[in-house]
């Protein structure tokens, strides 16, 4: 189950084609760590998030997203989005200029780091079609 969750979340963020076997193993570890820290996060709730259902996301799932983005290097421990790293990772198989525009658009800091992480993920999800 944990492998499915990590693949679901990472695929939503960076796209399936960009993932190597090593990246999937790392992501699995990130998901395991974050699931251990979360309350009430289920495979179904992560699956809905991956599928673009952002309507009923609770604080626990937002904080799971924060944990995952931190573990993956997209967010610092103090809740700041790491734009340079996001551009580097997301532009590996996409046009860098488009990725930079999307990262800039999606890097809006909120008062709550969990909200920042969730909104960034939502923005990346909604904007990834423009990267193709």
C-alpha positions as semicolon CSV with decimal commas, in nm:
position;residue;x (nm);y (nm);z (nm)
1;X;0,000;0,000;0,000
2;X;0,276;0,246;0,088
3;X;0,444;0,197;-0,251
4;X;0,117;0,273;-0,425
5;X;0,074;0,589;-0,219
6;X;0,421;0,720;-0,296
7;X;0,388;0,645;-0,666
8;X;0,050;0,815;-0,673
9;X;0,176;1,133;-0,509
10;X;0,509;1,157;-0,692
11;X;0,351;1,079;-1,027
12;X;0,109;1,363;-0,970
13;X;0,388;1,603;-0,893
14;X;0,659;1,521;-1,145
15;X;0,496;1,294;-1,398
16;X;0,538;0,920;-1,440
17;X;0,791;0,945;-1,724
18;X;1,038;1,134;-1,505
19;X;1,066;0,865;-1,238
20;X;1,353;0,620;-1,221
21;X;1,355;0,304;-1,010
22;X;1,586;0,477;-0,761
23;X;1,349;0,776;-0,734
24;X;1,056;0,543;-0,671
25;X;1,248;0,372;-0,390
26;X;1,330;0,708;-0,233
27;X;0,970;0,820;-0,267
28;X;0,854;0,500;-0,100
29;X;1,073;0,585;0,198
30;X;0,936;0,940;0,206
31;X;0,579;0,811;0,202
32;X;0,652;0,560;0,479
33;X;0,801;0,833;0,697
34;X;0,514;1,072;0,632
35;X;0,244;0,811;0,685
36;X;0,396;0,729;1,023
37;X;0,367;1,097;1,116
38;X;0,015;1,149;0,983
39;X;-0,327;1,093;1,133
40;X;-0,613;0,962;0,926
41;X;-0,438;0,972;0,588
42;X;-0,546;0,674;0,378
43;X;-0,463;0,527;0,040
44;X;-0,802;0,650;-0,077
45;X;-0,744;1,008;0,037
46;X;-0,403;1,020;-0,135
47;X;-0,557;0,863;-0,446
48;X;-0,822;1,132;-0,457
49;X;-0,556;1,398;-0,420
50;X;-0,355;1,242;-0,703
51;X;-0,668;1,230;-0,917
52;X;-0,727;1,603;-0,877
53;X;-1,002;1,587;-0,615
54;X;-0,906;1,881;-0,398
55;X;-1,256;1,945;-0,258
56;X;-1,245;1,762;0,075
57;X;-0,879;1,775;0,172
58;X;-0,836;1,796;0,548
59;X;-0,545;1,932;0,751
60;X;-0,396;1,584;0,796
61;X;-0,368;1,528;0,422
62;X;-0,227;1,879;0,374
63;X;0,037;1,803;0,636
64;X;0,111;1,468;0,470
65;X;0,173;1,666;0,150
66;X;0,404;1,903;0,341
67;X;0,598;1,613;0,488
68;X;0,630;1,450;0,148
69;X;0,746;1,770;-0,023
70;X;1,000;1,825;0,256
71;X;1,133;1,470;0,224
72;X;1,153;1,509;-0,155
73;X;1,340;1,841;-0,129
74;X;1,065;2,061;-0,271
75;X;1,010;2,230;0,068
76;X;1,253;2,324;0,345
77;X;1,208;2,214;0,706
78;X;1,087;2,565;0,793
79;X;0,803;2,541;0,539
80;X;0,955;2,741;0,253
81;X;0,916;2,614;-0,101
82;X;1,253;2,548;-0,268
83;X;1,198;2,696;-0,612
84;X;1,543;2,621;-0,756
85;X;1,518;2,254;-0,668
86;X;1,163;2,234;-0,805
87;X;1,276;2,382;-1,136
88;X;1,572;2,143;-1,151
89;X;1,363;1,834;-1,081
90;X;1,058;1,924;-1,289
91;X;1,253;2,039;-1,596
92;X;1,445;1,714;-1,647
93;X;1,217;1,616;-1,934
94;X;1,027;1,941;-1,988
95;X;1,102;2,287;-2,128
96;X;1,283;2,478;-1,852
97;X;1,120;2,814;-1,928
98;X;0,772;2,668;-1,890
99;X;0,873;2,492;-1,569
100;X;1,018;2,814;-1,426
101;X;0,694;2,997;-1,500
102;X;0,487;2,726;-1,334
103;X;0,712;2,706;-1,027
104;X;0,701;3,084;-0,988
105;X;0,321;3,079;-1,015
106;X;0,288;2,791;-0,767
107;X;0,533;2,920;-0,507
108;X;0,291;3,118;-0,296
109;X;0,372;3,107;0,074
110;X;0,076;3,080;0,309
111;X;0,074;3,138;0,685
112;X;0,049;2,762;0,743
113;X;0,326;2,546;0,588
114;X;0,081;2,256;0,538
115;X;-0,147;2,489;0,340
116;X;0,155;2,613;0,139
117;X;0,250;2,255;0,048
118;X;-0,103;2,157;-0,045
119;X;-0,163;2,470;-0,257
120;X;0,172;2,421;-0,434
121;X;0,085;2,058;-0,513
122;X;-0,260;2,161;-0,634
123;X;-0,108;2,434;-0,854
124;X;0,152;2,196;-1,000
125;X;-0,119;1,942;-1,067
126;X;-0,341;2,195;-1,241
127;X;-0,052;2,344;-1,436
128;X;0,135;2,034;-1,547
129;X;-0,064;2,010;-1,873
130;X;0,098;2,337;-1,981
131;X;0,437;2,168;-1,951
132;X;0,369;1,902;-2,214
